[in-house]
Amino acid sequence: MLDIRFIRENAEGVQENARVKGYDVNIEELLRLDQSKRQLQQQADELREKRNEIASRMKGGKPSDELIAEGKAIKDQLVDFEKALKEAELSFMTLLKKVPNMALSDVPVGSSEDDNVIAKTVGEPTKFVFTPKNHAEIAEAKGWLDKERAVKVAGARFAYLKGDLVMLDWAMNMFALSQLTNRDLIARLIKENNLNLSDKPFVPVQPPAVARTNVYDATGRLNKEEQTYKLADDDLWLNASAEHVMAPMYMNETLSEDDLPHRYVGYTTAFRREAGTYGKDMEGFFRLHQFNKLEMEVFSTAETSLDEHFLAIAIQEHLMTQLGLPYRVVQKCTADIGGPNARGVDIDVWLPGQDQYRETHTADLITDYQTRRMQTKVRRADGTLELIHTNDATALSQRPLIAILENYQTEDGDVRVPEALRPYLGGREIL
């Protein structure tokens, strides 16, 4: 969430930022609640002082009836004020949590994803001498995809992935892990992109797949209506992506500046309701309720967080280039980056089966929006405390797996293995 002091000093800018992000938030009402809360807090503090003063006067002898009556009256008043203060704090916090993060100045202003800006395109759409199939047709013909039996077991929008498709998925994950844990590669990408960063590699993590309500809510990612599943008998929510359970790793902790950045690459099975999707998104395993994903999460200082964002994008481009997939880099507009984001970039891959580019990666600069509620801080060399900044970004998901099937398909229905993945499949060139 945003600092209320920042909102007080920049009310018009915060209101305009919410508007261009598409959030219906009344900043004037928020500041009114803030003022009311502070007044109640001051009055409650004054009553506590009076209560303590009377308590000290009652020591050492029998208090007068008047003093006892005065103490009781103050006690009753304090109960009323504390109740009103609690209600005011709840109303204030509920509205404050709805205020989105401030978009950086270079984020395009737009009202929908149609206003996103294509920053660059790498590679040409794959050409075939035959009519290409989509990934569902290829996988079903090979016996790699079984949605009918998954419906029987779990319902719609689930799937069994089988055989070489699973092997290809794990080969892709192992390839990505080998790259993100390679210090030399991280150093090279930092140098090539003129970034002022440490060359620390990413540490692999298998995080919990669930988080408690207060923890998930603190990340700003708990989307109850459209996205997130809740366990019926527990105060636990299934993660919709690994960063949702990696971001709160250091909740209520203070880290040393010397130890930063912390860079993690986490693997989880993710779960999403994916409400409102239809059409080609329903084919095959493009958009399921359950999928596997490798995600980057970075904890850094404020000074380096933007460069960490650029490093994540450079890593994403490196992985797509190594896989030989045509892609484009898209800078997301204000309406599309999301509430917690200060900046967002997507990588879209070319899918011959859909004859269009589709998103495979996203990179999110969150600044201190999450850590303010999570109280994740850094102790500077001079002893001062500041909020840490967070970044999250896709490493690889099952979307690039779809892109491999469609871009590397052969006329007879086989799939060529990208050269970068062959070492992880025993040298196999064809599936």
N, C-alpha and C positions, 0 to 999 in steps of 0.2 A: 504494500500500500504506500501511498505518498505521505510525506511528512506534513502534518497539519500546519506547521509553521510556514512551510513552503506555500501551501494553499492559501494561507492568510495573506501572504505577501504577493501572491500571483494569481488572485482569484479569477480575473478575466481570462488570463492565459490558460488556466486549468479548465475553465468552463469551455473555452473554444477547443481545447485539445479533446475533451470528452465528446464534443459535437462532431468533430471530424473523424473521430474513431467510432462514432455511431452509438455512444452510450448516453442514455437518458438520465443524467445526473444533475441535480439542482445544487450548485455550489453555494448559492445564497442561503439556501435552507441548511446546508451543512455548517456554514459559518454561524448561523443563528443557533443551531444545536450546540456548537462548540462553545459559544458565548454563554449559553444557558448552563451548560455542564460546568464551566469554569466558575460561574457565579455560585452554583450549588456547592461546588467543592470548597470554595472560600468560606461560605456560610457554615458548612459542616465542620471545617477546620476550626473556625472561631468557636463553635459550640463545644468541640472537643477540648479546646483550651480552657473554656469556662468550666467544663466538667472536671478537668484535672485540677483546676484551681480550687474548686469546691472540695474535691476529694482530699487535697492537701490540708485545707482548713479544718476538715473533720477529724484529722489525726490528733492524738494527744488529749482527747477530752470528749465529753458528751456534746454532740452538735445540737444547735438550737432547732426548734421545729421549723423556723423560717428557712434555715440553711438546708434542712432535709427536704422541705417542699421545693425550694429552688433547685436542688440537685435532681429531684424527680422530674420537675418540669423540663429541665434541660435534657434529661435522658429521653423523655418522651419526644421532645422536639428533634433530637438527634436521630431517633428511630425513623421519624417521618422524612427528615432530610436525606438520610442514607438510602431510604427506599426510593425517593425521588431521584437521587443521584445515580443509583443503579439503573433506573429506567432511562434516564437521560444518556448515560454512557452506552447503553445498549442501542438506543436510537442513533446516537452519533456514530458508533462503530459500524453499525449496519450500513449506513450511508457512506461512510468513509471507505469501506471495503469495495464499494461499487465504483469509486473514482479510478479510472484507468491510469496506467503509467504514462508519463509524458513521452511523446514521440520525438526522436531526434530531428534536428532541423532538415536533414537530407531525406527524410521519409516523404515520398510523394503523397500529396493530399488527394484522397479519392473516396468515393461513396460505396464502392464494391470492388471485388477482385478484378473486374474489367478495367480498373484504373491502375493496376499493377504495371510496372515498367520492366521491359525486357532489357537487362543490362548487357547481355552478350549471348551469342549462340555458338556452340562448339560442335563441329561435325555436321554432316549433312544427313537428312532423313535417309534411312536405309532403303536401297532400291532392290527390287527382286524381278527376276524374269518370269515369275509365276505369281499368282494371287496369294498374298500372305494370309495365314490363319491367325486368329487371335490366340492368346495363351490358353484359354479354356479348351479350345478345339485341339490344340497340340497335346495338352496334358491329359485330357480325357482319352484321346486316341492311344496314348502311351500307357494308360492305366495308372497315371501318376496322381489323378485327382478323382475323388469320390465324394460328391456332395449329397447324393441320394441317401446313402447310409448314414452320413452325418446328420441329415435332417431327422432320420429315424431315432438317432441317439440324443441329439442336442437341439434340434429345431433348425429353422432357416438361418442362413448366413453363417454356417459353420461348415468345415470341410475336413476330409481326410486327405493329407498330402502323403504320397507314398513313393517308394523306390528311388530311382535316380533323382527325382525332384528334391527329395529330402537330402540326398547326398550333395546335390548342387547347392542347396541352401546352406548347409553346414560348411561347404567349401568356401562359399562367399563370406560367411562369418569369420572363418579362420583366416582368410586372406585379409579382411579388414582389421582384425586384431593384430596380425603381424605388422601391418602398416602403422597403426596408432601407437604401438608399443616400441617403435623403432626411433630411437633418439636422433639418429642421423637424418632420417626423413623429416622429422619435425624441425630440425635445425635448417634443413634445406628449404622447406616451405616458408619458414620464417624469413630467411634471407631473400628468397625470390619475391616475397611480397612486402619487403621493407618494413617488417614489423619489429618493434622493440619489446621482445619477449624472451623468457626463459625457454630453453630447449627441452624441458622436462617432458618425457613421454607420458602417455595415458596409462593409467592403472586399470586393468580389467576388474569389473565388479559384477557379482550376481546379487542384486538387491532384493529385499522383500517385494512381493508382488502386491502387497496391500499396505494401506496407511490408515491411521485413525482420523476421524472427522476433523479435529482441530488441527492436526498436522497437514492433512491434504488441503484444508481450507486456507492455511497460512501460505501455501505456495501460489494461491490465486488460480489454480487449475481445476478446482472441483466444479464440474459442470453437471449438476444433478439431472437436468431436464433432457439433455441431448446426448451426453457422452458416458457418464460414469455409472458403473454398477456398484450397488451396495450389498454386502452380505446380510442376509435377513436377520440372523440371530446375534450379530456382533456389531460393535462400533468400528467397522472396517470397510474400506472401499477398495475395489480392485483398481490397480493402476491402469491408466490408459496409455501410458508410455513410461519408459524407465526413468526419465528425468523427474517425473512426479514423485518418485520415491527416493531419488538421489539428491534432489535439491534440499530436502530437510535433514540430510545426514548430520549436519553440524548445528542443528537447531539448539538454541540456548547455549552455544559454545563460543569461546573467543580463541581465535587462531593466531599464531605468530606470523608476522609479516615475512620473516625469513623462510617460512615453510611454503609460502604461496608462490605460484599458483598450485592448487590441487586440481589435477585433470583426471577424470574418470571416464571409462567407456563401460557402460552397463548393459547387460543382456537380460531381458525379461520377455515372458509371454504377456502381451498387453490385451486389454479387453475394452471394447467400446460399443456403445449402443448404436452409433452411426445412424441416428434418426434422420429421416427425410431424404435418404439417398435412393436412387432408382436408376433405371436404364442400364447402360453399359457398366456402371459401377457394380452392378449386381452379378455380372458374369464372372465365372471362374473364382479366383481368390483375390480379386482386386481390392474389395472392401468387405472384410468379414468382421464378425464380432470379436474374433480372437486371431491374433497374429504375433509373430516373433519379430523382435527389433533390437538393434544395437544403437545405443544413444550416448552421445557425449555430454558430459556435465563438467563445468569449470567454475571454480571458486577463485576469485582474484581481487586485486585492489581496484579502486575506481579508475586509477590512471591507465591501467592495462586492459580494462574490460572490452573496450572497442576493438583493440588489436586482437584480443582473444576471439571475438566474434569473427573477425576477418580470417584468423587462422582456421577456425572451424569450417568456414566456407572453402578455404583453400584445400583443406583435407577432403571435403566432399567432392570437389572438382577433381582432385587427384584420384580418388577411388573410381569415379565415373570414367575418367580418361583411361585408367589401367584396365577397366572392364571393357573398354572399346565401345561405349554407348553414346550415341548422339544426345546432347543435352543443351539446355539453356539455363541461364541464371536470371532469376526474376526478383527485383526489389519490390517488396509488398508495400501497398499503400496504407494510409492510416486506418482505413476501415477494415483491412484484412490482416493486420499484424497481431490483433488480439489485445486484451486488456492489460496483461502484465508486461507486454513487450514495449521496449523503446525503439527497436528496429527489428525487421524480419526479412529474411531472404529465403526464397525457395529454389530448389533445383528441379527442373522438369525434364523428364526423359521422353524421347520419341518412341511411341508405341505404334508400330505398323498396323497391328490388328484394330486399332481405333483411329488410325490415320490422324493422330494429333499428339501433342506433348501433354504429359500428365505428371503431376508432382510425385517425386520420390523422396526428397529431402526438404527439411526446413531448418533454418538457423535462427535462434532467438536470443537477442541481447535483452536481458531483464534488468540490468543495473541493480539498484538496491531495493527494488520493489518487493521482492520476496523476503529478503533478509531483514527488513524492518519488522515484519511480524514474527519472523522466525528467530529474531535476535541473534543472528550469526554475525560476529564481529571479528575485526582484525586489530591486534595490538601493534601499533607502529613502533619503530625503533626508538622514538622519543617518549614512548609510554602512552600516547594518546590512543583512544579507541574510536574506530570508525566501522560503519557497516560494510560488509563484504559485498562485492558484485557477483552476480551469477550469469552464466551463459549456458544454453543447452542447444544441441544440434543433432540431427540424425546422422549416424554413421552409415548404417545400411538397414533396410527393412526388407520385406518380401516384395515390395514394388520393383526394385532392380531385378529381382528374380524373374518377375513377369517380363521385364524388358529384355532379359537375356533370351528367354524362350522365343519372343517375337522377333527380335533383331538377328538372332543366330539360327533361326529355323532353316531347314533345307527343304527342297521340293518334295522329297520322299517322306517328310514328317519327322526327321531326326532333328537334333539340336547340337550345333557345334559348341564346344566348351571354350569360353574365352581363355586366351593363353595364360592370363594371370592366375586362373583357377586350376589349371591342369596339375600343378604340383600337389594340390590337395585332393585330387581325384585319381591318384596313382598314375598320372600321365595320360589319362584318357582324353581323346580329342573329340569324340562323338558320343552323344547319349541317345 
